[in-house]
Each structure stands twice: as structure tokens, then as C-alpha cells.
């Protein structure tokens, strides 16, 4: 199965947002959390970084829903792919699986 023209643009948008969301969450999990709670670091940059991830995640949900509706995914798959943005590194796994599924 190869990706059709109707899914090419939505998939590319999803792919970019999956990477950005996953990279932000990985950074926050590996750097910001230990900085704040293990090393008792101070500074508001962690709060701003979490807010940025929150906005990225909202956009990730929108592009995921766009791709899902165009690809006619079942509700369970939509929910699982959407939740992949909440687990560190899981959006990378989901993106790879979807890329293989679509033949891209």
C-alpha cells in the first residue's frame, strides 16, 4: 500500500509535529525534571518549557485528528496515536508505525 495524495500533506504535518512533541517531551523528561527535582534547580524556564510542550501537544492533536479523519482510522487507533504524545519517545514509535502502514 502506498500513500495516496490525499494523505501526503496531512501525514507530513503529523510527522513534523510528532517529532517536535516527542523531542520536547524527551527533553523535559530527561533534563527539566531532574534539574528541578533532583538538583533543586531554580528558574522559570522549566515552566515555560512545559507550556511550550502543552501548545505543541494541542497542535499535535489537531494534525493527528486531521490525518485520522482523512485515513478513516477507528476511534481506538485515534486515541492511541493521540496518547503517544504523552509518553516520552512514544510519538517516535507511533510515527514510524504509521509511516510503514501508509507505505511512506
N, C-alpha and C positions, 0 to 999 in steps of 0.2 A: 504494500500500500504506500503510495507516495502522497505527499502533502499537496492538497489542491490549492488553487489560487485564492479561494475564499478564506482559507486558514493561514495563509502565509504571513500576512501582516499581523493578525491577532497573535499568532504564535511568536513572532519576533518581539512584539511588545511584552508578552508574557515572559519570554526568555530573559529579556533585559531586566524586568522587574524581579524575577525570581533570583537573578544573580545579585542585584542591588540589595534586596531584602535579606537574602541569605548572608551576604558579606557583612551587612550592618549588624545582623543578629549574632553572627560569629564573633565579630569584633567586640560587641558589647558583652557577650558571654565570656570571652577569653581575656579581655582587657579591663573593661569598665567595672564589672562585678568584682573581680579580685582587687582592683585598685581601691574601690570604695570600701569593701567589707573585710578584706584580708589585710591590706596595708593601711586602712583607715585614712585613705586619701580624701582631701577636701577639694572642693571646686564644683562649680555648677556645670561643667562640661558633660558630666555623665547624664544629668537631667536633660540637657539639650540633645544629647545623642539618642536617648530613649525616645524623646519626642520626634526626632527626625525619623527614627525607625518606625514609629507609630504612623506617621504620614506616609512613609514608603509602603507600609503594610496595607494601608487603606487603598492606595493606588494598585498594589499587587492584587488585592481582592477584586477590584474593578476589572483589571485586564484578565484575570483568571475567569471571572464570570463571562466576560465578552467571548473569550476563547471557548469556554464550556458551552455556551448557548449556540455558538456557530458550529461546534463539533458535535452537538447533541449528546452531551455526556449525561449519564444518570446522576441523580442527586447525591448519592453516596460518593461517587468519584469527585464531584464538585467540592463536596465538604472535605474530603481527604486532601485534595490538592490545595484547597484554601488553608487548611490547618498546617500544611507543610511549611508555611511561612512563619509558624510559631515555634518550631523546633530547630535548634541550631543545626545547620548543614542539610536539613531535610529538603529545603527548596531546591538544592542542587540535585538531589536524588530524584525528586519529582520531575524536574525539568528534563533530566536525562531520560527517564522512563517515557515521558510524553513525546520527546523528540524521536525516540525509537518507534513508538506507537504510530506516530504520524509519518514515519519514513523520511525524516528530515535530517 
